């Protein structure tokens, strides 16, 4: 009996299932991840989740950045065309 991982006549390695809810498109799981990241005030995770264009993640990212007074994050989002971030950034600048 030969092992498919070592037999030169077959595939050399097996693939593991590394799919995440964002990869599989599970909207409920994605919403849960967004909610948990917002509750933990995890800007990095919200940024990662928003990179796929998920509007809820972007909205949560803008809201959290505003709450934390993170002008760098708001500026980054505004430069990407996010009007809400631009408005909040203006409000923070005007006091």
C-alpha positions as CSV (number, residue, x, y, z in Angstrom):
1,X,0.0,0.0,0.0
2,X,1.4,3.4,-1.0
3,X,0.9,6.7,0.6
4,X,-0.5,9.3,-1.8
5,X,1.6,12.0,-0.1
6,X,4.9,10.2,-0.9
7,X,4.3,8.2,-4.0
8,X,5.9,10.0,-6.9
9,X,3.2,8.7,-9.2
10,X,0.4,10.6,-7.4
11,X,-0.3,13.9,-5.9
12,X,2.5,15.0,-3.6
13,X,0.5,16.6,-0.8
14,X,-3.1,16.8,0.4
15,X,-4.9,20.0,0.7
16,X,-6.5,21.1,3.9
17,X,-9.8,22.9,4.1
18,X,-8.8,26.5,5.0
19,X,-12.0,28.2,3.9
20,X,-13.3,30.8,6.2
21,X,-16.9,32.1,6.3
22,X,-15.9,35.0,4.1
23,X,-14.5,32.6,1.5
24,X,-17.6,30.5,1.4
25,X,-20.0,33.4,1.4
26,X,-21.9,32.5,4.5
27,X,-23.6,35.8,5.3
28,X,-24.7,34.9,8.8
29,X,-21.2,33.8,9.8
30,X,-19.8,37.0,8.2
31,X,-22.3,39.2,10.1
32,X,-21.3,37.4,13.3
33,X,-17.6,38.0,12.7
34,X,-18.3,41.7,12.0
35,X,-20.3,42.0,15.2
36,X,-17.7,40.3,17.3
37,X,-14.9,42.5,15.8
38,X,-16.9,45.6,16.5
39,X,-17.6,44.5,20.1
40,X,-13.9,43.8,20.6
41,X,-13.0,47.2,19.0
42,X,-10.8,45.3,16.6
43,X,-10.0,47.7,13.8
44,X,-7.6,45.3,12.1
45,X,-10.2,42.6,11.8
46,X,-12.9,45.0,10.6
47,X,-10.5,46.3,8.1
48,X,-9.8,42.8,6.9
49,X,-13.5,42.0,6.7
50,X,-14.2,45.2,4.8
51,X,-11.6,44.6,2.2
52,X,-13.9,42.3,0.3
53,X,-16.4,45.2,-0.1
54,X,-18.8,44.1,2.7
55,X,-20.8,47.3,3.4
56,X,-21.7,46.3,7.0
57,X,-18.0,45.8,7.8
58,X,-17.1,49.1,6.2
59,X,-19.9,50.9,8.2
60,X,-18.8,49.3,11.4
61,X,-15.2,50.3,10.7
62,X,-16.2,53.9,10.1
63,X,-18.3,53.9,13.2
64,X,-15.6,52.4,15.4
65,X,-12.8,54.6,14.0
66,X,-15.0,57.6,14.8
67,X,-15.7,56.5,18.3
68,X,-12.0,55.9,19.0
69,X,-11.1,59.2,17.3
70,X,-8.8,57.4,14.9
71,X,-8.3,60.1,12.3
72,X,-5.7,58.0,10.4
73,X,-8.3,55.3,9.8
74,X,-11.0,57.7,8.9
75,X,-8.6,59.5,6.5
76,X,-7.6,56.2,4.9
77,X,-11.3,55.3,4.4
78,X,-12.1,58.8,3.1
79,X,-9.2,58.6,0.5
80,X,-10.8,55.3,-0.7
81,X,-14.0,57.3,-1.4
82,X,-16.0,56.6,1.8
83,X,-18.2,59.7,2.2
84,X,-19.3,58.9,5.7
85,X,-15.6,58.7,6.8
86,X,-14.9,62.0,5.1
87,X,-17.9,63.7,6.8
88,X,-16.8,62.3,10.3
89,X,-13.3,63.4,9.7
90,X,-14.5,66.9,8.9
91,X,-16.6,66.9,12.0
92,X,-13.6,65.9,14.2
93,X,-11.4,68.5,12.6
94,X,-14.0,71.3,13.2
95,X,-14.4,70.3,16.8
